[in-house]
Amino acid sequence: MRRQNGFAFLGFAIMLAAIAITFIIGEAGIAARAQSSLLDTQKEAYLDMAAQAVESWYARNAAAIDAAAASPFADTDILALAGIERRWDLRVAQSARLADGDIAYRRILLWLPAANPDPSTWDAAAGTFSPGAGVRWRIIDGRRIQSQAYSQTLAAMRAFARKLELRFYAKAATDSSTYLTVNWFRPRGGCASPNPDDIPCLDAYTDASLVNWRVILGEDPGTLKTAWGQSLQVSNLTDSSSSYPPYTMAIAAQTPWGATMRVLAVQPI
């Protein structure tokens, strides 16, 4: 009887040990999955942070990044320039300069390889990425950044043109008999001796910052810039109607990639 009881106890002990081992293994699996999930979350958050930092860096350097067909910044320098600490073998690649209508831009790829060697491929000419299995990645699309800068520049040019038009209207209103015969975009008395509040003769495109708009228009010349930080260009002869109404005055700007933006201030009629 005692022997049978001993075997029963041994069997019970083995069963308890098996249950304990199963429990431990299960807990270890749960812990491993939790750790893996936490790591995944950390990597996603890191990529989000890195993408935001690179996007901010791109916006600050939008005038330089797309000025030439080849980027002035090496892929290997971008993380440091954007203030990013490299973790998990984070990699960076830039596209060639791409075009969409009037906008030139680049795409910048950030990715975390999931294998070594990494089978992912990056088509720099098209700015497209084919990730390997398990690869986490982000693309910073410069099109949005440069489109926004283009729109802001165009809005600034139109706002300046509107102020020139209102000035023309106010000047002409003081003597209605000259409304269609005097071009108030140029000095009424001629180029040799303009009045202090006359727009001088700007026969060629001239930096707007060189004209005393503070006296002429109540405008700070230093604010007449593109979103890329370059001065607007103005002329009341080139690309302008200076001899017959409706008189016009040209405002121009250069994009970093060399395209010309142009807006006309037009005599209100």
QUIDA-V714663 format. One record per backbone hydrogen bond with DSSP energy under -0.5 kcal/mol. NH is the residue of the N-H (numbers start at 0). CO is the residue of the C=O. If there is no record, write none. Layout:
((NH CO) (NH CO))
This chain:
((4 0) (5 1) (6 2) (7 3) (8 4) (9 5) (10 6) (11 7) (12 8) (13 9) (14 10) (15 11) (16 12) (17 13) (18 14) (19 15) (20 16) (21 17) (22 18) (23 19) (24 20) (25 21) (26 22) (27 23) (28 24) (29 25) (30 26) (31 27) (32 28) (33 29) (34 30) (35 31) (36 32) (37 33) (38 34) (39 35) (40 36) (41 37) (42 38) (43 39) (44 40) (45 41) (46 42) (47 43) (48 44) (49 45) (50 46) (51 47) (52 48) (53 49) (54 50) (55 51) (56 52) (57 53) (58 54) (59 55) (60 56) (61 58) (63 60) (64 60) (65 61) (66 63) (76 73) (77 73) (77 74) (78 74) (80 76) (81 77) (82 79) (83 78) (89 86) (90 110) (92 108) (94 106) (95 123) (96 68) (97 104) (99 102) (102 99) (104 97) (107 139) (108 92) (109 137) (110 90) (111 135) (112 88) (112 110) (118 116) (120 129) (122 127) (123 121) (126 122) (127 122) (129 120) (130 128) (134 131) (135 111) (137 109) (139 107) (140 138) (141 105) (141 139) (143 140) (144 140) (145 141) (146 142) (147 143) (148 144) (149 145) (150 146) (151 147) (152 148) (153 149) (154 150) (155 151) (156 152) (157 153) (158 154) (159 155) (160 156) (161 157) (162 158) (163 159) (164 160) (165 161) (166 162) (167 163) (168 164) (169 165) (170 166) (171 167) (172 168) (173 169) (173 170) (174 171) (177 174) (178 175) (180 177) (181 177) (182 180) (183 181) (185 182) (189 186) (193 190) (197 194) (199 197) (201 199) (202 200) (205 233) (207 231) (209 206) (210 207) (212 210) (214 211) (215 211) (216 212) (217 212) (218 212) (220 218) (222 219) (223 220) (224 222) (225 229) (228 225) (231 223) (232 251) (233 205) (234 249) (235 201) (236 201) (237 201) (237 202) (239 236) (241 239) (247 240) (248 264) (249 234) (250 262) (251 232) (252 260) (254 258) (257 254) (260 252) (262 250) (264 248) (265 263) (266 246))
